[in-house]
Amino acid sequence: MKTTSTEGLIVHIRGKQNGAHVTLYMTSGKIRLMVGNRSIHYHKKINDNHWHKVDLSVEKHSFHLLVDNLRVTDGQLPAGEGAALSLSSPVYLGADLTTPNTEAQVPLSLPVYLGADLTSPKTEAQKHRYILTLMYTWV
């Protein structure tokens, strides 16, 4: 991703249960990943108008954020919360969630496959791991 903005939503996926969600957003020029009510963030500002590679993943007991291949301290999820997220549509990319049905919202129908088929895990370990990789330009 590439941005000069200090604040804003990058991706938001709601869960079926109250309070369940995965949200990647900018605050004070830093990128933050929130899963439910827990969050982790990259310590450096990345709103420098240069390209940055951002990867996130959510697993059964933890969630991860990598910025330019540097791993942020993992977030911990209680009692398999990552497996119980039950993410649902719509998926919002760069949306204004406070104003419904605006042109700023880009809802996508799930399942969304971005490099992996999340509905047919091949191994037990993959059942509770979701990986989303986005190339996103934000000005």
N, C-alpha and C positions, 0 to 999 in steps of 0.2 A: 504494500500500500504506500501511497505517497500523499502527504497532506501538509498544509500550513495552519490548519485549524487547531485550536486548543481544546475545544469541546465538541462532542457529537457522538451519535450512535453509529456503529459500524455494522453489527449484526445482532439481531434479537430473535430468539426462538422460545416461544412459550411452551410450558408444559401443561398437561391436562389437569394436574393437581394444583390447588391454590398455592401460589408462591413459587412454583417450580419454573425455572427458566434458565437459559444460557444467554448471556449478554456480553458482547465485546464492544467497548466504547472508549472514547478519548476523554480525559479530564486533566486540565492544566497541562496539556501537551503530552501527557503520558498515556499509554494504553493500559486498560484494565479489563480483566475477565472476571465476570461474576456468574456463579452457579448457585441458584437459590439465594440464600442470604450471606454467602461467603465469597470473598473476592481476593484476587492476587493482581499485582501490577508490575510492569517493567519500570525500573528505577530511573531510566533516562528519558528525556523528552524526545519524541520522534516526529514532531511537527516541523521538520527542517526542510521540507520540499525535496527530500531525497527518497529513493525507493527503499522500503524496508520489508523484509519477509516476516510474516506473522503466522504462526501455526498455533492451533489450540486443539486440545483433546480432552474428553471427559470419559473417565473410566468408573468402574463400580465404586471405588473408595477414594478417588482422587481426581483432580483436574490439573491441566498443564498448559503453560503458555511459553512459547519460544519466540523471541524477537531477534532477527538476524542470526539465527542458530544459537542464540544464548538462552539457556533455560532459566526461567524465573523459578523461585522456590515454589514447589508444588502446593496446591490447595488441597486440603483434606476434607472428605465428605463423610458424615456419620452414617453408620448402618447401611451401607450400600445405596446411598441416596442417588448416586450416579446412574445406577441401574433402574431406579424407580422414577426417573424424570418424566418418562412418557411424553416426549416432545411432540408437538402437534403443529399443524399449519394455522396461520400463515407464518412464514419466515420473513422477517423484515430486514432489508439491507439499506442502511443509511436512512431509516425512516424516522418521521416525527410521530412518536407513539401517543403524544398528547392530543393530537388533532386527527381523529379517524377519517378515513376515506379521502386523504389528500393525495396530490400527485407525488408527494415525497415518499409515500409508501410503495414498496415494491413487494407485494405478497407473492410467495411461491407456494405451490401445493406440495405437500409431502406425500410420499417419500421423495426427498431430493437426493440425488446421487451425485456426489462430487468426488469421484475417484474411488468410491467404495459402495457396495450394495449393503446397506444397513439392515435390510429385511432378511437377509440370508447369511448370517455369520458362518464362517467355515470352521472356526474352532471355538472352544469354550471361552478362551481369552478374548475373542473378538465380540462376544455377545454383549459385553458391557463397555465397549470402546467405540466412541464416535469421533471421527476426525473430519474437520472442515477446513479446507484450504481455499482462500480467496485471493485473487489479484484484484485490487480495488484502488481506483484513483479518486481522491477526495480533495476538492479545491474549495 
